[in-house]
Amino acid sequence: MSSLSSSELAIELRKVGNKLLALASCVTTQVEELLQILDELEGLLSKVEQAPSRSMQDALYPSMKALISNQLLKHTDTDVKVSLASCMSELIRITAPDAPYDDAEMKDIFQLTVMAFGMLSNKDTRGYSKALHILDNIVKVKACLLMLDLECDGLIADMFKQFLSSIRYISLSVVFQQMEYIMTLTLEESEEIPEEFLSSLLSSVNKKKENALSRSWRLGESVLRNCAGKLQHFLPKLVRSRNLSFDDYSIVVASICENSPKDKHVAALETDPSATKPSESLIDVGTGQKVTNGTLWGGNSLRTLEHSLLAKQQGNNKAQLPSQAEKSDVTGIVQVKAATTPKKRGRKPKSLQKPEEGSGIPHGISVFGEKLVGRRIKVWWPLDKFFYEGAVASFDSVTQTHKVLYADGDEETLNLNNERWDLLEEPTMEYSSPAAASHKSMKKKAKRKSASTEKQGTPSSSKCNC
């Protein structure tokens, strides 16, 4: 079946989809029969690339209709639910950046998805490998961001709990990284972080409940450290309201709270009523790193997580999606309505991400710093949709920023952890690039730091690379 042509794949999909429709409507259908056809469908869907042709969309329709039927969505068998969720994750991948169904149906699908993650706790179950597959697809297209936009706070909180619980039984490093990535991305892209998100993280680093050497502790601590800058605005309030003792938790909790801009200002006012606005530059979030304007410089940042997952993602099939004007929905009752979902964050409308979108991950350098001085790089300007070449002139160890001198004479000071860029050639102290010089006359538009995050792809992007 791996050698199926596109037309043969479409034929098989239509045949299996129609069979599933018939089975779903039959009250006497046996569980084993359903599982067999769902496994067959999942295998076929995994071979469908993004931006399918019109004929492939038509071939997908019977399956899409069957998968969303009440008979399957409300099925009582756990294995059927997990298999259903696995097939749905493939559809989410195929249709990204659009959602395959409307908002209400996507909420039902995410409920199945989170339930399926519960299978990660037991390797001996049929659903274990399915859950791993679902996790991989969720990471590829950043489906957690759609969960945020649909305001599935309860489901997200449950997902956090599932991850922190099941990671105890999983030794695969890539699974740890995927969970860490999803949780970090979700927190970073939340406009307001509900207490239920934080509760599970705090519980995972509670000395009275968890061993500091456990995978659950490591995962919770890593996410807290990754999101230290963001959590400074939410975690202190929770700690105060519950009268929690820092002695009972990982040192990261105290570090985040004690470095909170608000808490520092309050403390300053107690000793000096004339104290002004708290400093925007803070030091030490458990690692002695610098935090400026809520951004953690260096460490296990979201970009670092994406880098560690990049190699795995590069092996996937890639297909370029058409523009919105060219895109046509699957015919029939299944309509894409993701664009109408309520927005909680300031980002582009599409929640899901194309796996092949730009990575923004520097190659060949694991620690930037002084090592980049004298090196030639190219930096992505999102409004121009173009890479501009330049040379790294200097590095500021205090702000963790590099000064980049462009070929057209412009210069810019950047934190390269937050930028999309790539290394060019071997070290050189003198910049020379005819290719970049040919673009000298091009007027660069004002660069938005947030825009660079809007063009990235999945486990290979900066913040909300949706």
N, C-alpha and C positions, 0 to 999 in steps of 0.2 A: 504494500500500500504506500510505501515511502516514495515510490517512483511514479505516483499518479500525476498525470498532467492536470493543468488547471481545469479543463473541461471535464475530465474524469472525476476530479475532486468535487466539482459542482454537482455532478450526477449522483455521486455517493452521498453527498450532504443532503440533497433533496430526498433521496430514498430513505436515509436514516431518519431525517426530520419527520417525514410523513409517517413512518413506522412509530416514532415516538408519540406523535399526535394521536395515533390510534390507540396505543397502549395507555396513554394518559387518560383517555376518555373511557377506558374499559375498567369497570369496577372489580373485575375478577383477575386483573393483571397481577402476576406474582412478582415479589420483590426481586428475585434472582433475574427475571426477564428484564425488569426495568434497569437494574444495575448493568447488565450486559449491554443494553442498547446505549445507556448513558456513557459507558466506557468507550464504546465505539464512536459515539458522537464527539467526545472529548478529544480522541485521537485525531479525528478529521479536522476539528476546529483548530487544533494546534498547528495544522499545516496551512491554515489560511493567513495570508499576509494582511497587513493593514491596507486601508484604502482599496478594498476589494472592488472588482469591476461590477457593472450593473448586473451582469448575469450571475456573478457570485453572490451579490446581495439577494437576488431573487431565490437563489438556491439556499441561502441561510434562513429565509423567512419561515419555512415550516418549523425548523428547530427553535427559532426565537419565539414563535407563537406557543410551541409545546412547552418550552422551559418555563414560561411565565404563567402557565395554566394553574388554576387553583388546586387541581388534583396533585400536581407535583409540588407546588410551593407549600401546601399544607400537609404534605405526606408525613406520616408519623415515624417512618423508619429512618434512623440516624444515618445509615450508609447512603440511602437515597438522597437525603438532604445534602450530605457532604459532596456526593457526586454531582448533584445539581449545582452546588456552589462552585465546583471546579469548572464545570462547563460555562457557567456565567462569567467566571473570571477570564476565560478565553474570549468571550464576546466583548467584555469590557476592553480587553487588549486590542481586539480587532477594530472596534469602532472608535477608539480614542483618537482625537480628543473629545469626541462626542460621547454621551452616555447612550447605551443601547435601548433604554426604556425611560418612561417618565419618572418623575420624582417619587411618587408613592411606590412604584414597583422597584425602584432602585433601593429604597429603604428596606423593602422586604428582602432584596438580594443581599444587602449588607448585613442584615440580621442572620441570614444563613451563613454568610462569610465568617462572622465573628463566632458563631456556633461551631463552624468547622475548625477554627483555630484551637478549639478545645481538644481536638484529636492529636495535637502535637505532644500531649503529655504521655501518650502511650504508643510506642513504636510498633507494638504487636497488632494494632488495629488496622483494618482496611483503609481507614480514613487518614492515617498518618501521612502517607505519600501524597494523598490528595491535598491535605492541608499545606504541605510544603510547596506544592505546585501553585496553590492559591496565593500563598505568601509571596512567591516569586512574581506572579502577575500583578499583584497589588503594588509591589515596589516598582515594577517596570513603568507603570502609568500613573503612579502617585494617586491611586484611587482614594487614599485617606483624605485627600483634599476635597474630594466630592462629598465625602462623609461630613466634613466640616461645613460645607456650603448647604448641605441638606439638614444641618443642625441635629445630627445624630449623636448628640453629646453622650447620651446613655450608652449607646453602642460603642463609642470610642473609649469610654471609661472601662467598659467590659473587655474591650480588646486589649487595653493596657494590662488589665488584671490577668487575662489569658496569657499574654506574653511573659509577664513577670513570674507567673506560676509555672508555665510549661518549659521555660528555658532551663529550669533545674534538671530536666531530664534529657536535654539535647546538648550534645557535645560538638555539633557542627558549627564551626566558626562563622560560616556564611549566614546561618540562620540568626545567630546573635547579632551580626551586623545589619541584617535586614530588619529585625525587630527594633534595634537601636535607631536605625534610619527612619522608620515609619513614626516612631514615637517622637523623635527629635523634630522631624518635619512638621508633624501635627501641632506640637507645642509652639514652634517658631511661627507658624502661620495662623495661630489662633489670635483673634483680636482680643478676646477675653478668655482667660484660662479658668475653666470651672474648677471648683474645689475637688470634685470627684476625680479629675485627672491627676491632681497633685496628691490626693490621698493614697492612691496605690503606689506612687513613687516613694512617698514618705514611708509607707509600710515596708517597702522592699529594702530600705536602708535603716530600719529600726533595729538596734542592737538586741532588743528584747525578743524580737520575732525572727530575725534572720542572721545567719552566720556571715561575717564579712568576707569570707572566702567563697561563698556560694555564687553561682552564676546569676541568680536573681538579684543579689546585692550589687554585683558588678554591672549588670544591665541598668538597674535603677540609678546607680551612682554615675554611670557614663552619661545617661540622658540628662540628669540634673546638671552635670558639668557642662555638657554641650549647650544647654539652654540657660546657663547661668545669667547672662545679661537680660534675657527676657523674664526669667523667673524672679529677678530682683523686684519686679513690680507687683508680684502676686504672692509669692511664698511667705514673706514676712507677715503679711496680714493673717494668713492661715495659722502660722505658728503662734502668733499672739492670741488669736481668738480661741485656740485650743489649749493655750497655756502649756505648750510643749517645752521640754527641756532639751537643749542642744546636746547634752551629755548622752542622750538616748539614741542619737542618730549619727550618721556619717558626718565627718568634719565638713563635707561639702555643703550641708544644709546650713550650718552656722556661718560658713564663709559667704554664702549667697545672701543670707539675711543681714549679716553685719556690714556687708558692703552695699546694701540697698541705699540708693540715693536718698530716699525718703527718711530711712532710719538714721542715716548720717546727719541729715539736716535737723531732725528732731533732737538728736544728741547734742548737736552744736548749739541749738537754741536754748537748751537747758543750761548751758554754761555761758552762752553769749547771746542775749536776745537780739543783738544787731546782726547776727550771722546772716549771710546772704544765701542765695541759691546754692544747693549742694554742687560740688565739683562734678563735672561730666566725665572725669577720668578717675577710675578706681583701680586698685591693685589687688590681686589675689582672690581668685574664686576657687580656692582649694589647690591651685597649681602654681600660684605666684605669677599668673599671667595678667595682662592689662586689659581692662574693660573700658571702652570709650563709647559714650552714647548708647549703652546697652549692647554693644557688640563685643563678643569675646574674641580677642586676637590670638590666633594660633590654637594649639591644643586639638582636641577631638571635635573640631567644628563640623558642621553639616557638609562642607566641601570635602573634608578629610574622609568622612563616611562614604561620600559618593565615589571618591577615588578608590577606596578599598573594594567597592562593588563594581567598578567600571569594567574590569577584566571579564567578569562573569556576563555582563550585559552585552559586551562587544560581540559575543558569539551568536547573538540572536539574529533572525532574519530581519532585514530592514526594508521599509517601503515608504515612499514619500506620499503623504496624504494630500489630496487636492485642496484648493482654497475653499472657503465656506460657500462662495458663489457657485463653485463647480460641484459641490457635494450634494448628493441626492440620498434621501433616507430610504430605508428598506420599505417597500410598498406594503400596504395593508394597515392593520390596526396598530402595529408597533411603530411608535413615533418617538423621535428624539426631542426631549424637552429640557435638556440640561441647562440651556442658556437662560431659562426663566427661573432658575433656582435662586432663593434669597442669598445675597452675598454677605459674608461676615468679614471679608478681608479685602484690602485694596489691591487687586491683581486683575489680570485679564480674565474674561468671562469663563473660558474653558478650564474646567477643573482637572480633567484627565490630561496626561502627557503622552506624547509620542515617544516611544523608547529610543528612537534614533536621533532625537534632538541633541544639539551640541552639548558636549560634556562640560566644558569649562574647567577641566582638570589639567593642571600642568603635568607634563610628562618628564620623567628622568630626574626630577628633583624631589626629594622627600622633605627636606628642610630648606626653606627659602633663605632668609637672612642675607648675610654678606656674600653667600655663594653666588647670588644672582648679579652682583655688581660687575659691570663690564660685559654682561651677557646680552645677546640680542633676543628680543621677544616680540610677539605680536599681540595686541590687545584688542578685544572685540568692543566696538562701539555700537550698541544695540539700535539706536535711532538711525544710524547710517547703514546698519546691517553690513558692516565691513570691518575686517581686521586691519589695524594700522600698526606698522612696524616701528620699533624704536629700540633704544639701548637703555639699560638700567644704569643710572649714573651714581646712585648712592642708596644707602639703607639706613634708616633711623631705628636704632634698637629700642628706643623708648616707646615710640608709637607703632613700631613694627610695620612701617611703611617704606615703600621704595619710590624713588624719583625716576620717572621715565622720560627720556628725551626723544621726541618723535622726529621723523625724517624731515617734516615740514617746518620744524622750528618750535613747535608747541612743546610744552613740558607739563607733566602732571604727577602729583604725589598720590600713590595708590596703596591700599591694602590689598595685595594680590590674592589673599584668601577669599575676598569678596568679588573678584573679577573673573571674567572668562578670558584666558590668555593661553599662549603656548610658547614653548622654547623653540628658537630657530636653529642657530648653528653653534659651533664650538666657541669657547670664550674668545672675546676680542674687546679691546679697550676703545676701539674707534668704530663708531657706527657708520655703516655705508650700505644703502639698499636702493638700487635703481628702481626696483619694483615698487617700493613704497614712495620713492621720489616722484614717480609718474603720477601719483595721486595728490601731489602737492597742491594743485589748484582746487581740489575738492574741499568745499567748506564743511568742516565738521560741525555737527549739531551739538547743542548742549547735552552733555552726557548725564544720564540719570543713573545713579548707583543702583536704584531698585530695578531699572530696566534690564540690567544685565542678568538679573535673576529670572526675568520673565521669559527668556529665550532658551533656557537650558532644558535638559531632558531629565530622565529618571535617575536612579542612583548614580547620577553623574551630573548633578547640578547644584547650584547654591540654593539659597532659600526659595521657597515657593516657585520652583521652576516648573510651573504648571503649564 
